[in-house]
Amino acid sequence: MDIIKALPGNDRPLKPLVWMGSSKKDLLRMPAPVIDVFGYSFFLAQSGGRHANTKVLKGFGDASVIEVVAADRGAYRAVYTTRFEEAIVVLHVFQKKSKTGIATPKSDMAKVGTRLKMASEVFRSSAS
C-alpha cells in the first residue's frame, strides 16, 4: 500500500486525521460518491488546502471549523477543524435531514461543539 506523505511540489508532510466519536463509522455508512468527496476534502485539508465544496461553519469563534457539503440523493455534511497544529480533526459526519431552511440542525451543531471541546482537551493535555 502506498502512503502519500505530501502533494507533488509540496514538501510539507500530510497532517494526520483524528476522528472524534463515531465520525469515521458514520462516514463509512455514506454512499460511495459522498465518501469520495469527503475523503478528498480531508486529504486537501491534511495538505494545507481546501475543497471547493467547503465553507466556514459559523458559531465556533473563528474560521477553523469547516463544513464540507456533498449531495447524492440527499444532503450530506462533514465537519472538521484545522484549529490544532498536530492534526486535522474530523468532528462530525452526517446526513442533513432538516426540512426547514438551510441551517445545520441544532442537534448536529451541538454535537460539533461537544466534540470540538473534547478535541481541545486532548490536544491541550498532549501539549503538556
C-alpha positions as CSV (number, residue, x, y, z in Angstrom):
1,M,0.0,0.0,0.0
2,D,1.3,3.4,-0.9
3,I,1.2,6.2,1.7
4,I,1.1,9.7,0.3
5,K,3.1,11.9,2.6
6,A,2.9,15.1,0.6
7,L,1.4,16.6,-2.5
8,P,3.7,16.8,-5.5
9,G,5.6,20.1,-5.3
10,N,4.7,20.4,-1.6
11,D,7.5,19.3,0.8
12,R,5.2,19.5,3.8
13,P,4.1,16.2,5.2
14,L,0.4,15.5,5.5
15,K,-1.1,16.2,8.9
16,P,-2.7,13.1,10.4
17,L,-6.5,12.7,10.6
18,V,-8.1,12.3,14.0
19,W,-11.6,11.0,14.2
20,M,-13.9,12.1,17.0
21,G,-16.7,10.0,18.3
22,S,-18.5,7.9,15.6
23,S,-17.4,10.2,12.7
24,K,-15.4,7.5,10.9
25,K,-18.1,4.9,11.3
26,D,-20.7,7.4,10.1
27,L,-18.6,8.2,7.1
28,L,-18.3,4.6,6.1
29,R,-22.2,4.3,6.0
30,M,-22.5,7.1,3.4
31,P,-22.9,6.4,-0.4
32,A,-19.6,5.9,-2.2
33,P,-19.8,9.3,-4.1
34,V,-20.2,11.1,-0.8
35,I,-17.3,9.2,0.8
36,D,-15.1,10.2,-2.2
37,V,-15.9,13.9,-1.8
38,F,-15.4,13.9,1.9
39,G,-12.2,11.8,1.6
40,Y,-10.7,14.1,-0.9
41,S,-11.7,17.1,1.2
42,F,-9.9,15.6,4.2
43,F,-6.8,14.9,2.0
44,L,-6.7,18.5,0.8
45,A,-7.1,19.7,4.4
46,Q,-4.2,17.5,5.5
47,S,-2.0,19.1,2.8
48,G,-3.0,22.6,3.7
49,G,-5.7,23.2,1.1
50,R,-9.5,23.4,0.9
51,H,-12.0,21.7,-1.3
52,A,-14.4,23.9,-3.4
53,N,-17.4,22.3,-1.5
54,T,-16.3,23.8,1.9
55,K,-17.3,26.7,3.9
56,V,-16.6,28.0,7.4
57,L,-19.1,26.8,9.9
58,K,-20.2,29.8,11.9
59,G,-20.7,29.8,15.6
60,F,-17.3,28.4,16.8
61,G,-15.3,31.6,17.2
62,D,-13.0,31.5,14.2
63,A,-12.6,30.2,10.7
64,S,-11.0,26.9,11.7
65,V,-14.2,24.8,11.8
66,I,-15.0,23.8,8.2
67,E,-18.1,22.2,6.8
68,V,-18.0,20.0,3.6
69,V,-21.2,19.7,1.6
70,A,-21.9,16.7,-0.7
71,A,-25.1,15.6,-2.4
72,D,-26.2,12.1,-3.6
73,R,-29.9,11.7,-3.4
74,G,-29.7,13.6,-0.1
75,A,-27.7,16.3,1.6
76,Y,-24.6,15.1,3.5
77,R,-22.2,17.1,5.7
78,A,-18.8,16.5,7.2
79,V,-17.3,18.9,9.7
80,Y,-13.6,19.1,10.5
81,T,-11.3,21.6,12.2
82,T,-7.8,22.9,11.3
83,R,-7.5,24.5,14.8
84,F,-4.8,22.2,16.0
85,E,-1.2,22.2,14.7
86,E,-0.9,18.5,15.3
87,A,-3.7,17.1,13.2
88,I,-6.9,17.7,11.1
89,V,-9.8,16.6,13.4
90,V,-13.0,15.2,11.9
91,L,-15.7,16.2,14.3
92,H,-18.9,15.0,12.7
93,V,-20.2,13.3,9.6
94,F,-24.0,13.2,9.0
95,Q,-26.9,13.3,6.6
96,K,-28.8,16.5,6.9
97,K,-32.4,15.8,7.4
98,S,-33.7,19.3,8.2
99,K,-36.9,20.1,6.3
100,T,-36.9,23.7,7.4
101,G,-34.4,26.1,5.9
102,I,-30.7,25.7,5.0
103,A,-29.3,25.9,8.6
104,T,-27.5,22.9,10.1
105,P,-29.8,21.3,12.7
106,K,-29.2,22.3,16.3
107,S,-28.5,18.8,17.4
108,D,-25.7,18.4,14.9
109,M,-24.3,21.8,15.8
110,A,-24.3,20.7,19.5
111,K,-22.5,17.5,18.6
112,V,-19.9,19.5,16.7
113,G,-19.4,21.8,19.7
114,T,-19.1,18.9,22.2
115,R,-16.6,17.1,20.0
116,L,-14.6,20.3,19.4
117,K,-14.3,20.8,23.2
118,M,-13.2,17.1,23.6
119,A,-10.5,17.6,20.9
120,S,-9.3,20.8,22.6
121,E,-8.9,18.9,25.8
122,V,-7.0,16.1,24.1
123,F,-4.6,18.4,22.3
124,R,-4.1,20.6,25.3
125,S,-3.2,17.7,27.5
126,S,-0.8,16.3,24.9
127,A,1.0,19.6,24.7
128,S,1.7,19.5,28.5
